C-alpha cells in the first residue's frame, strides 16, 4: 500500500470524525463512519488499494463517469451510493474531490438537527476538516 493512499484514508477519516455526532464502527471488518447510527462513509485500505463508499444524491451520476467508481454493491447503488477504488501505484485524484463527496454523504444522512449544529458551529461554512 502506498503512502499516498494511507494519507488519503487518514484525511478522509479525520474529516468524517470532525462532523457532529459521528461515531466509528467496524462491521464486516471494514471501517464505517456513522451519524446517529446511520453509515455515511465506508473506508477500506487493504491489498494495495483504498476503497470508499458514500451516498451521493447530488453528484452521484457525475461521479459514476469516473473510471475508478461504480455503484456500491449489495443494492446500495440503486439508492445513490457510489464506491471509489484507488489502486496503489496509480495516480491518485485530488483529495478535495473526495472531501466534497464525504461532506455530501454526511449531509444526505445526518438529521436536520445535527446539520444545524454543523452549520451553526462553522459559521455557515460547509467544510469540516
TIMI-2910 file (N, C-alpha, C, CB; in pm, 1 decimal, decimal comma, always signed):
<rs>
+----------+----------+----------+----------+----------+----------+----------+----------+----------+----------+----------+----------+------+
!      n_x !      n_y !      n_z !     ca_x !     ca_y !     ca_z !      c_x !      c_y !      c_z !     cb_x !     cb_y !     cb_z ! resn !
+----------+----------+----------+----------+----------+----------+----------+----------+----------+----------+----------+----------+------+
!    +84,6 !   -117,9 !     +0,0 !     +0,0 !     +0,0 !     +0,0 !    +88,8 !   +123,8 !     +0,0 !    -96,1 !     +0,1 !   +122,1 !  Unk !
!    +49,4 !   +223,6 !    -72,7 !   +134,4 !   +340,4 !    -85,4 !   +105,0 !   +442,0 !    +24,4 !   +116,3 !   +403,9 !   -222,3 !  Unk !
!   +203,1 !   +527,6 !    +43,4 !   +187,0 !   +633,8 !   +142,9 !    +74,3 !   +728,5 !   +102,9 !   +318,4 !   +712,0 !   +160,2 !  Unk !
!    +58,5 !   +754,2 !    -27,1 !    -47,2 !   +844,4 !    -73,9 !   -185,4 !   +792,4 !    -35,3 !    -38,7 !   +862,4 !   -225,9 !  Unk !
!   -206,3 !   +663,2 !    -51,9 !   -336,9 !   +605,6 !    -17,5 !   -360,8 !   +609,2 !   +133,5 !   -346,7 !   +460,7 !    -68,8 !  Unk !
!   -257,5 !   +582,3 !   +210,8 !   -269,7 !   +586,9 !   +356,8 !   -300,7 !   +729,6 !   +402,1 !   -139,8 !   +535,4 !   +424,5 !  Unk !
!   -232,1 !   +827,8 !   +342,2 !   -258,6 !   +967,6 !   +376,4 !   -402,3 !  +1006,0 !   +341,2 !   -159,6 !  +1060,5 !   +303,7 !  Unk !
!   -448,9 !   +958,1 !   +226,2 !   -584,6 !   +989,3 !   +183,8 !   -685,7 !   +926,2 !   +280,2 !   -608,9 !   +940,0 !    +39,3 !  Unk !
!   -665,2 !   +801,6 !   +315,6 !   -755,4 !   +735,7 !   +410,6 !   -758,2 !   +812,4 !   +542,8 !   -711,9 !   +588,9 !   +434,4 !  Unk !
!   -642,2 !   +850,4 !   +591,8 !   -632,7 !   +923,6 !   +718,0 !   -705,5 !  +1057,1 !   +708,9 !   -485,9 !   +946,0 !   +756,2 !  Unk !
!   -687,5 !  +1128,7 !   +598,4 !   -751,3 !  +1259,2 !   +580,8 !   -902,9 !  +1246,4 !   +574,1 !   -699,1 !  +1327,3 !   +454,4 !  Unk !
!   -953,4 !  +1148,3 !   +501,3 !  -1098,4 !  +1130,2 !   +490,0 !  -1159,1 !  +1087,4 !   +623,4 !  -1131,1 !  +1026,3 !   +381,8 !  Unk !
!  -1090,3 !  +1000,9 !   +694,3 !  -1137,2 !   +957,5 !   +826,3 !  -1140,4 !  +1075,9 !   +922,6 !  -1046,6 !   +845,1 !   +882,5 !  Unk !
!  -1033,6 !  +1155,4 !   +923,4 !  -1026,4 !  +1271,4 !  +1011,5 !  -1139,0 !  +1370,4 !   +979,4 !   -888,9 !  +1340,3 !   +998,8 !  Unk !
!  -1162,5 !  +1395,5 !   +851,7 !  -1271,5 !  +1485,0 !   +811,7 !  -1404,8 !  +1432,4 !   +862,7 !  -1275,7 !  +1500,8 !   +658,3 !  Unk !
!  -1431,0 !  +1305,3 !   +838,9 !  -1559,2 !  +1246,4 !   +879,4 !  -1577,9 !  +1252,3 !  +1030,4 !  -1568,7 !  +1101,5 !   +831,6 !  Unk !
!  -1473,4 !  +1224,7 !  +1105,5 !  -1483,6 !  +1226,5 !  +1251,7 !  -1501,5 !  +1367,7 !  +1307,6 !  -1360,1 !  +1163,1 !  +1312,7 !  Unk !
!  -1470,3 !  +1469,8 !  +1228,7 !  -1484,4 !  +1608,5 !  +1274,3 !  -1629,0 !  +1657,3 !  +1269,0 !  -1397,1 !  +1699,8 !  +1190,2 !  Unk !
!  -1713,8 !  +1587,6 !  +1196,5 !  -1853,8 !  +1628,6 !  +1188,9 !  -1924,7 !  +1596,1 !  +1319,9 !  -1924,9 !  +1559,4 !  +1070,2 !  Unk !
!  -2030,8 !  +1672,5 !  +1353,2 !  -2103,9 !  +1647,0 !  +1477,8 !  -2165,9 !  +1506,8 !  +1482,7 !  -2212,9 !  +1751,2 !  +1495,5 !  Unk !
!  -2157,0 !  +1447,4 !  +1601,5 !  -2223,4 !  +1321,7 !  +1636,5 !  -2183,4 !  +1202,9 !  +1549,5 !  -2370,8 !  +1340,0 !  +1628,1 !  Unk !
!  -2058,1 !  +1200,7 !  +1505,5 !  -2008,1 !  +1089,4 !  +1424,6 !  -1939,9 !   +987,1 !  +1514,5 !  -1909,8 !  +1139,9 !  +1315,6 !  Unk !
!  -1968,1 !   +861,7 !  +1487,5 !  -1901,4 !   +750,8 !  +1555,4 !  -1839,0 !   +660,4 !  +1449,9 !  -2001,2 !   +671,0 !  +1645,8 !  Unk !
!  -1747,4 !   +578,6 !  +1497,0 !  -1678,9 !   +485,4 !  +1408,1 !  -1710,6 !   +343,7 !  +1453,1 !  -1524,9 !   +510,6 !  +1407,0 !  Unk !
!  -1735,3 !   +258,5 !  +1355,7 !  -1771,7 !   +120,1 !  +1383,8 !  -1696,6 !    +32,9 !  +1284,2 !  -1927,6 !    +97,6 !  +1374,7 !  Unk !
!  -1692,8 !    -97,4 !  +1307,3 !  -1620,6 !   -188,1 !  +1219,3 !  -1704,8 !   -310,9 !  +1182,1 !  -1490,7 !   -232,1 !  +1285,6 !  Unk !
!  -1820,1 !   -288,3 !  +1117,3 !  -1898,9 !   -404,5 !  +1073,9 !  -1826,6 !   -476,1 !   +960,3 !  -2041,5 !   -361,2 !  +1028,9 !  Unk !
!  -1833,6 !   -602,1 !   +954,8 !  -1772,8 !   -683,8 !   +849,3 !  -1622,9 !   -660,4 !   +836,2 !  -1840,0 !   -655,3 !   +716,9 !  Unk !
!  -1559,6 !   -605,6 !   +940,3 !  -1416,4 !   -581,4 !   +936,3 !  -1375,0 !   -456,6 !   +861,2 !  -1349,7 !   -696,7 !   +876,3 !  Unk !
!  -1470,7 !   -377,0 !   +815,4 !  -1439,2 !   -253,1 !   +744,9 !  -1479,0 !   -133,4 !   +830,1 !  -1510,5 !   -248,2 !   +608,2 !  Unk !
!  -1409,6 !    -24,9 !   +812,4 !  -1436,3 !    +97,9 !   +886,5 !  -1564,6 !   +162,6 !   +833,8 !  -1316,3 !   +196,2 !   +875,5 !  Unk !
!  -1656,1 !   +194,1 !   +924,6 !  -1780,3 !   +263,8 !   +889,2 !  -1791,4 !   +386,8 !   +977,4 !  -1906,0 !   +170,8 !   +905,9 !  Unk !
!  -1815,6 !   +501,2 !   +915,7 !  -1837,4 !   +624,1 !   +989,2 !  -1985,9 !   +654,3 !   +983,6 !  -1752,6 !   +741,8 !   +931,6 !  Unk !
!  -2043,7 !   +678,1 !  +1102,4 !  -2188,5 !   +689,5 !  +1114,4 !  -2227,4 !   +817,7 !  +1186,0 !  -2245,6 !   +568,8 !  +1188,1 !  Unk !
!  -2341,1 !   +870,3 !  +1148,6 !  -2401,1 !   +982,0 !  +1219,6 !  -2534,4 !   +932,9 !  +1274,1 !  -2418,8 !  +1108,1 !  +1126,5 !  Unk !
!  -2549,2 !   +944,1 !  +1405,4 !  -2671,6 !   +896,4 !  +1472,0 !  -2701,4 !   +750,0 !  +1435,1 !  -2792,1 !   +986,2 !  +1433,7 !  Unk !
!  -2596,5 !   +668,8 !  +1424,0 !  -2612,9 !   +527,0 !  +1397,1 !  -2630,7 !   +488,2 !  +1251,4 !  -2726,9 !   +478,6 !  +1471,7 !  Unk !
!  -2633,5 !   +585,8 !  +1160,5 !  -2651,4 !   +557,2 !  +1017,8 !  -2521,3 !   +584,8 !   +943,1 !  -2767,3 !   +642,0 !   +958,3 !  Unk !
!  -2474,2 !   +487,3 !   +869,3 !  -2347,3 !   +499,7 !   +796,9 !  -2357,7 !   +601,5 !   +683,8 !  -2304,3 !   +363,6 !   +740,8 !  Unk !
!  -2251,3 !   +680,6 !   +671,0 !  -2241,2 !   +772,1 !   +558,2 !  -2110,2 !   +754,5 !   +482,9 !  -2254,5 !   +915,2 !   +605,7 !  Unk !
!  -2016,8 !   +676,5 !   +539,6 !  -1888,8 !   +651,9 !   +473,5 !  -1833,1 !   +518,0 !   +518,4 !  -1788,3 !   +765,2 !   +503,5 !  Unk !
!  -1796,2 !   +436,0 !   +421,6 !  -1724,2 !   +311,4 !   +447,5 !  -1585,2 !   +328,2 !   +389,5 !  -1798,2 !   +186,2 !   +385,7 !  Unk !
!  -1482,1 !   +292,1 !   +466,2 !  -1343,0 !   +303,6 !   +422,5 !  -1273,0 !   +169,8 !   +438,6 !  -1268,8 !   +413,4 !   +502,1 !  Unk !
!  -1192,5 !   +133,3 !   +339,6 !  -1115,6 !    +10,3 !   +348,6 !   -982,6 !    +29,3 !   +275,9 !  -1194,9 !   -109,5 !   +289,3 !  Unk !
!   -874,0 !     +7,1 !   +346,8 !   -740,6 !    +11,6 !   +286,8 !   -678,1 !   -125,4 !   +307,6 !   -651,2 !   +126,3 !   +349,7 !  Unk !
!   -678,4 !   -204,8 !   +201,6 !   -622,4 !   -339,7 !   +209,5 !   -582,5 !   -387,6 !    +70,9 !   -723,3 !   -437,4 !   +273,3 !  Unk !
!   -491,6 !   -482,1 !    +68,8 !   -445,5 !   -543,2 !    -55,7 !   -401,0 !   -439,3 !   -159,3 !   -555,6 !   -629,6 !   -114,1 !  Unk !
!   -337,7 !   -333,5 !   -110,2 !   -282,7 !   -234,1 !   -200,8 !   -381,7 !   -140,6 !   -265,5 !   -210,0 !   -301,3 !   -304,5 !  Unk !
!   -503,1 !   -131,7 !   -211,6 !   -597,3 !    -35,2 !   -267,6 !   -684,6 !    +25,6 !   -158,6 !   -684,7 !   -101,6 !   -374,2 !  Unk !
!   -724,0 !   +149,5 !   -185,0 !   -815,1 !   +220,7 !    -97,7 !   -951,4 !   +220,3 !   -163,0 !   -766,1 !   +365,2 !    -69,6 !  Unk !
!  -1050,7 !   +177,2 !    -88,1 !  -1187,9 !   +173,7 !   -136,9 !  -1274,2 !   +249,4 !    -37,7 !  -1238,6 !    +27,0 !   -155,9 !  Unk !
!  -1363,7 !   +332,2 !    -88,2 !  -1455,9 !   +401,7 !     -0,1 !  -1588,9 !   +419,3 !    -70,5 !  -1398,9 !   +537,6 !    +43,5 !  Unk !
!  -1694,4 !   +409,0 !     +9,5 !  -1831,4 !   +417,9 !    -41,5 !  -1905,6 !   +524,3 !    +35,3 !  -1904,8 !   +282,0 !    -31,0 !  Unk !
!  -1988,5 !   +600,7 !    -37,5 !  -2066,9 !   +705,9 !    +24,7 !  -2191,4 !   +733,2 !    -56,8 !  -1984,4 !   +833,1 !    +40,2 !  Unk !
!  -2289,8 !   +796,0 !     +6,6 !  -2415,1 !   +827,6 !    -61,1 !  -2401,6 !   +964,5 !   -128,1 !  -2535,4 !   +825,7 !    +39,1 !  Unk !
!  -2424,9 !   +969,0 !   -259,5 !  -2407,2 !  +1092,3 !   -336,1 !  -2533,7 !  +1124,8 !   -415,5 !  -2286,3 !  +1080,2 !   -430,9 !  Unk !
!  -2637,0 !  +1175,7 !   -348,0 !  -2761,5 !  +1203,0 !   -418,9 !  -2749,3 !  +1313,4 !   -523,6 !  -2867,8 !  +1239,9 !   -320,6 !  Unk !
!  -2661,4 !  +1410,6 !   -504,5 !  -2648,2 !  +1521,7 !   -599,7 !  -2542,2 !  +1495,9 !   -706,3 !  -2614,7 !  +1649,3 !   -525,5 !  Unk !
!  -2427,8 !  +1441,6 !   -666,5 !  -2316,4 !  +1428,1 !   -761,0 !  -2289,8 !  +1284,0 !   -804,1 !  -2191,7 !  +1485,0 !   -700,1 !  Unk !
!  -2373,8 !  +1191,9 !   -763,4 !  -2351,7 !  +1051,0 !   -794,3 !  -2342,8 !  +1019,7 !   -942,0 !  -2459,5 !   +970,5 !   -735,1 !  Unk !
!  -2430,3 !  +1076,5 !  -1022,6 !  -2427,9 !  +1048,7 !  -1167,1 !  -2295,9 !  +1094,1 !  -1228,0 !  -2546,0 !  +1118,7 !  -1238,1 !  Unk !
!  -2249,2 !  +1212,5 !  -1189,5 !  -2120,0 !  +1261,6 !  -1240,9 !  -2005,7 !  +1176,0 !  -1187,7 !  -2097,9 !  +1410,2 !  -1201,7 !  Unk !
!  -2012,2 !  +1138,8 !  -1060,8 !  -1906,3 !  +1056,1 !  -1001,4 !  -1893,2 !   +922,8 !  -1074,8 !  -1934,8 !  +1031,3 !   -852,1 !  Unk !
!  -2006,5 !   +867,2 !  -1115,8 !  -2004,3 !   +736,4 !  -1182,9 !  -1945,7 !   +741,6 !  -1323,7 !  -2144,2 !   +680,4 !  -1189,6 !  Unk !
!  -1916,2 !   +859,1 !  -1375,1 !  -1849,6 !   +869,2 !  -1506,2 !  -1698,6 !   +853,3 !  -1493,4 !  -1882,0 !  +1003,9 !  -1572,6 !  Unk !
!  -1648,1 !   +855,6 !  -1371,5 !  -1503,3 !   +843,3 !  -1349,7 !  -1462,5 !   +696,8 !  -1355,2 !  -1462,1 !   +905,7 !  -1213,7 !  Unk !
!  -1341,4 !   +669,3 !  -1405,9 !  -1300,9 !   +529,7 !  -1427,3 !  -1278,0 !   +447,6 !  -1300,5 !  -1177,0 !   +527,5 !  -1507,4 !  Unk !
!  -1267,1 !   +511,3 !  -1186,4 !  -1238,5 !   +439,7 !  -1061,5 !  -1361,5 !   +426,8 !   -971,8 !  -1127,8 !   +510,4 !   -985,6 !  Unk !
!  -1481,2 !   +452,3 !  -1026,8 !  -1603,4 !   +443,8 !   -946,1 !  -1701,0 !   +342,5 !  -1004,3 !  -1670,6 !   +581,1 !   -936,0 !  Unk !
!  -1792,9 !   +299,9 !   -918,7 !  -1901,3 !   +210,8 !   -960,3 !  -2013,1 !   +220,2 !   -857,5 !  -1851,2 !    +63,1 !   -975,5 !  Unk !
!  -2134,0 !   +180,6 !   -896,1 !  -2241,0 !   +176,7 !   -795,8 !  -2203,1 !    +79,1 !   -684,0 !  -2376,9 !   +135,6 !   -860,9 !  Unk !
!  -2231,4 !   +115,4 !   -562,2 !  -2198,3 !    +30,9 !   -447,8 !  -2279,0 !    -98,5 !   -453,2 !  -2224,8 !   +105,7 !   -315,2 !  Unk !
!  -2213,8 !   -207,3 !   -417,1 !  -2275,7 !   -340,2 !   -419,8 !  -2384,0 !   -352,9 !   -311,9 !  -2168,5 !   -449,3 !   -400,3 !  Unk !
!  -2440,0 !   -470,0 !   -303,8 !  -2542,5 !   -506,7 !   -205,2 !  -2670,0 !   -423,7 !   -220,6 !  -2487,4 !   -490,0 !    -64,1 !  Unk !
!  -2695,6 !   -376,1 !   -341,3 !  -2816,5 !   -299,8 !   -367,2 !  -2811,2 !   -154,3 !   -325,2 !  -2928,7 !   -363,9 !   -299,9 !  Unk !
!  -2699,5 !   -110,5 !   -266,7 !  -2689,8 !    +28,2 !   -222,9 !  -2678,1 !   +124,6 !   -341,4 !  -2570,0 !    +45,2 !   -129,9 !  Unk !
!  -2620,1 !    +78,3 !   -451,2 !  -2602,6 !   +162,9 !   -568,8 !  -2733,2 !   +220,3 !   -620,5 !  -2535,9 !    +85,0 !   -677,8 !  Unk !
!  -2838,8 !   +142,2 !   -612,6 !  -2967,8 !   +191,8 !   -662,7 !  -3026,9 !   +299,1 !   -571,4 !  -3066,9 !    +76,0 !   -677,0 !  Unk !
!  -2964,9 !   +319,5 !   -455,1 !  -3009,5 !   +422,6 !   -360,9 !  -2911,4 !   +539,4 !   -355,0 !  -3027,3 !   +362,6 !   -221,2 !  Unk !
!  -2826,7 !   +552,5 !   -458,0 !  -2736,5 !   +666,7 !   -466,5 !  -2598,6 !   +648,4 !   -407,0 !  -2798,5 !   +779,7 !   -402,2 !  Unk !
!  -2564,7 !   +526,3 !   -367,2 !  -2431,9 !   +501,1 !   -310,9 !  -2332,1 !   +473,4 !   -422,9 !  -2436,0 !   +382,3 !   -211,6 !  Unk !
!  -2212,4 !   +530,6 !   -407,9 !  -2104,9 !   +516,7 !   -506,2 !  -1980,2 !   +465,7 !   -434,0 !  -2076,2 !   +652,9 !   -579,2 !  Unk !
!  -1908,3 !   +373,3 !   -496,7 !  -1782,5 !   +323,1 !   -442,7 !  -1668,7 !   +366,1 !   -533,8 !  -1785,7 !   +168,7 !   -427,5 !  Unk !
!  -1565,3 !   +422,1 !   -472,8 !  -1442,7 !   +458,4 !   -544,6 !  -1333,6 !   +361,7 !   -499,8 !  -1401,1 !   +609,0 !   -517,6 !  Unk !
!  -1257,2 !   +310,9 !   -594,4 !  -1147,2 !   +219,2 !   -564,0 !  -1020,7 !   +273,0 !   -629,5 !  -1178,5 !    +73,6 !   -613,4 !  Unk !
!   -920,4 !   +299,0 !   -545,6 !   -794,2 !   +354,9 !   -592,4 !   -682,3 !   +255,2 !   -566,8 !   -764,3 !   +490,0 !   -523,0 !  Unk !
!   -627,8 !   +195,7 !   -671,6 !   -518,8 !   +100,1 !   -653,0 !   -385,5 !   +170,5 !   -629,1 !   -508,1 !     +8,4 !   -774,3 !  Unk !
!   -298,3 !   +105,4 !   -554,5 !   -164,4 !   +157,5 !   -531,0 !    -90,0 !   +164,8 !   -664,1 !    -87,1 !    +69,2 !   -428,8 !  Unk !
!     -1,0 !   +261,1 !   -674,4 !    +81,2 !   +272,5 !   -793,8 !    +17,5 !   +352,0 !   -906,1 !   +114,5 !   +137,9 !   -843,1 !  Unk !
!   -107,4 !   +388,5 !   -891,5 !   -176,0 !   +470,3 !   -991,5 !   -181,8 !   +614,3 !   -940,7 !   -320,0 !   +415,2 !  -1021,0 !  Unk !
!   -197,7 !   +706,1 !  -1032,5 !   -211,2 !   +846,5 !   -996,0 !   -338,8 !   +863,3 !   -912,3 !   -214,8 !   +937,7 !  -1123,7 !  Unk !
!   -325,6 !   +930,5 !   -798,6 !   -437,1 !   +949,6 !   -707,0 !   -507,8 !  +1081,3 !   -741,2 !   -388,1 !   +949,3 !   -558,7 !  Unk !
!   -638,9 !  +1078,3 !   -762,0 !   -713,9 !  +1202,1 !   -788,0 !   -701,6 !  +1298,9 !   -669,4 !   -863,3 !  +1170,0 !   -815,8 !  Unk !
!   -734,2 !  +1425,8 !   -691,8 !   -720,6 !  +1525,2 !   -584,2 !   -808,9 !  +1494,4 !   -463,3 !   -754,4 !  +1663,4 !   -637,2 !  Unk !
!   -752,4 !  +1511,0 !   -347,1 !   -823,6 !  +1484,9 !   -221,8 !   -948,4 !  +1572,2 !   -209,0 !   -730,8 !  +1508,6 !   -102,5 !  Unk !
!   -943,3 !  +1696,0 !   -257,8 !  -1059,1 !  +1784,9 !   -244,4 !  -1184,5 !  +1729,1 !   -311,5 !  -1026,6 !  +1920,7 !   -303,3 !  Unk !
!  -1168,5 !  +1655,0 !   -420,1 !  -1283,7 !  +1590,1 !   -484,2 !  -1353,7 !  +1498,9 !   -383,2 !  -1239,0 !  +1508,6 !   -609,7 !  Unk !
!  -1275,3 !  +1417,5 !   -316,0 !  -1330,8 !  +1320,8 !   -221,1 !  -1381,5 !  +1388,4 !    -94,2 !  -1226,0 !  +1216,2 !   -185,5 !  Unk !
!  -1318,9 !  +1496,5 !    -53,4 !  -1367,9 !  +1571,6 !    +62,9 !  -1510,9 !  +1620,6 !    +37,2 !  -1274,0 !  +1692,0 !    +94,2 !  Unk !
!  -1534,4 !  +1668,8 !    -83,1 !  -1668,6 !  +1714,0 !   -118,4 !  -1768,8 !  +1600,8 !   -114,7 !  -1668,4 !  +1777,4 !   -255,3 !  Unk !
!  -1727,5 !  +1484,5 !   -161,3 !  -1816,8 !  +1368,0 !   -159,0 !  -1850,1 !  +1326,8 !    -16,0 !  -1752,9 !  +1250,1 !   -233,8 !  Unk !
!  -1748,8 !  +1326,9 !    +71,3 !  -1772,4 !  +1289,3 !   +211,3 !  -1871,8 !  +1385,9 !   +274,7 !  -1639,4 !  +1288,2 !   +291,5 !  Unk !
!  -1855,6 !  +1514,4 !   +248,8 !  -1949,3 !  +1611,3 !   +304,7 !  -2090,0 !  +1591,0 !   +249,4 !  -1901,8 !  +1753,2 !   +275,8 !  Unk !
!  -2100,6 !  +1568,2 !   +118,8 !  -2232,3 !  +1544,5 !    +58,9 !  -2299,1 !  +1422,6 !   +122,1 !  -2219,7 !  +1525,1 !    -93,5 !  Unk !
!  -2222,5 !  +1317,1 !   +141,6 !  -2277,9 !  +1196,0 !   +201,1 !  -2323,2 !  +1221,6 !   +345,0 !  -2174,5 !  +1082,6 !   +197,3 !  Unk !
!  -2239,0 !  +1289,0 !   +422,1 !  -2276,5 !  +1320,7 !   +560,7 !  -2406,7 !  +1400,3 !   +562,7 !  -2163,5 !  +1400,4 !   +631,5 !  Unk !
!  -2414,0 !  +1502,7 !   +480,5 !  -2532,5 !  +1588,7 !   +478,8 !  -2656,9 !  +1514,1 !   +430,5 !  -2507,7 !  +1709,9 !   +390,0 !  Unk !
!  -2638,3 !  +1413,1 !   +346,3 !  -2754,5 !  +1337,9 !   +297,9 !  -2808,0 !  +1240,0 !   +402,3 !  -2718,4 !  +1262,4 !   +171,0 !  Unk !
!  -2726,5 !  +1204,8 !   +499,0 !  -2764,6 !  +1106,5 !   +601,1 !  -2799,6 !  +1172,4 !   +734,4 !  -2651,7 !  +1006,4 !   +621,6 !  Unk !
!  -2728,9 !  +1278,4 !   +770,6 !  -2747,9 !  +1340,5 !   +902,8 !  -2886,5 !  +1402,5 !   +917,1 !  -2641,3 !  +1447,5 !   +926,8 !  Unk !
!  -2946,0 !  +1387,3 !  +1035,0 !  -3074,0 !  +1453,4 !  +1061,3 !  -3057,2 !  +1606,1 !  +1059,3 !  -3131,8 !  +1407,3 !  +1197,7 !  Unk !
!  -3165,0 !  +1676,5 !  +1032,9 !  -3160,6 !  +1823,1 !  +1025,6 !  -3110,6 !  +1885,8 !  +1154,8 !  -3298,2 !  +1877,8 !   +992,8 !  Unk !
!  -3145,1 !  +1825,9 !  +1268,3 !  -3099,9 !  +1882,3 !  +1396,2 !  -2947,3 !  +1877,8 !  +1406,9 !  -3163,7 !  +1805,8 !  +1514,3 !  Unk !
!  -2888,1 !  +1774,4 !  +1355,6 !  -2742,5 !  +1762,0 !  +1358,0 !  -2680,0 !  +1859,2 !  +1257,7 !  -2699,4 !  +1616,3 !  +1326,6 !  Unk !
!  -2741,8 !  +1873,4 !  +1142,0 !  -2690,2 !  +1967,4 !  +1042,0 !  -2692,8 !  +2110,5 !  +1094,2 !  -2771,4 !  +1957,5 !   +912,4 !  Unk !
!  -2791,6 !  +2144,0 !  +1174,2 !  -2796,6 !  +2278,1 !  +1234,1 !  -2675,8 !  +2299,5 !  +1325,0 !  -2928,3 !  +2298,0 !  +1313,9 !  Unk !
!  -2635,4 !  +2195,3 !  +1396,1 !  -2515,4 !  +2205,3 !  +1480,7 !  -2392,8 !  +2230,2 !  +1393,9 !  -2496,2 !  +2076,3 !  +1565,5 !  Unk !
!  -2383,0 !  +2159,1 !  +1284,5 !  -2268,4 !  +2174,3 !  +1194,6 !  -2264,5 !  +2315,8 !  +1137,9 !  -2274,5 !  +2070,7 !  +1080,2 !  Unk !
!  -2374,8 !  +2360,9 !  +1085,4 !  -2378,1 !  +2492,3 !  +1021,2 !  -2362,7 !  +2605,3 !  +1122,8 !  -2508,5 !  +2509,7 !   +943,7 !  Unk !
!  -2418,2 !  +2586,4 !  +1241,5 !  -2404,4 !  +2687,0 !  +1345,9 !  -2262,5 !  +2694,5 !  +1400,1 !  -2500,5 !  +2658,3 !  +1458,5 !  Unk !
!  -2199,5 !  +2578,5 !  +1418,8 !  -2064,2 !  +2572,4 !  +1473,9 !  -1961,3 !  +2624,3 !  +1376,1 !  -2029,6 !  +2430,7 !  +1513,7 !  Unk !
!  -1988,2 !  +2612,8 !  +1246,4 !  -1888,2 !  +2653,2 !  +1148,0 !  -1918,5 !  +2791,2 !  +1089,8 !  -1880,5 !  +2550,3 !  +1036,1 !  Unk !
!  -2015,2 !  +2860,7 !  +1148,8 !  -2048,7 !  +2993,1 !  +1098,9 !  -2105,7 !  +2991,1 !   +958,4 !  -1928,0 !  +3080,4 !  +1102,3 !  Unk !
!  -2170,7 !  +2879,7 !   +924,5 !  -2229,9 !  +2867,3 !   +791,8 !  -2139,8 !  +2799,7 !   +691,6 !  -2267,1 !  +3001,2 !   +740,7 !  Unk !
!  -2015,1 !  +2778,2 !   +726,5 !  -1923,1 !  +2709,1 !   +635,8 !  -1967,0 !  +2564,8 !   +620,5 !  -1777,0 !  +2716,5 !   +687,6 !  Unk !
!  -1937,4 !  +2508,3 !   +505,5 !  -1977,0 !  +2369,5 !   +482,7 !  -1860,2 !  +2274,4 !   +493,5 !  -2041,3 !  +2355,0 !   +347,5 !  Unk !
!  -1745,9 !  +2320,3 !   +537,7 !  -1628,2 !  +2233,1 !   +541,7 !  -1593,8 !  +2194,8 !   +685,3 !  -1507,9 !  +2301,9 !   +475,1 !  Unk !
!  -1580,2 !  +2066,5 !   +707,6 !  -1527,4 !  +2013,6 !   +833,2 !  -1398,9 !  +1941,4 !   +796,1 !  -1631,1 !  +1917,1 !   +907,1 !  Unk !
!  -1290,8 !  +1977,6 !   +858,5 !  -1163,0 !  +1914,6 !   +820,8 !  -1084,6 !  +1877,3 !   +940,2 !  -1080,7 !  +2005,3 !   +733,7 !  Unk !
+----------+----------+----------+----------+----------+----------+----------+----------+----------+----------+----------+----------+------+
</rs>
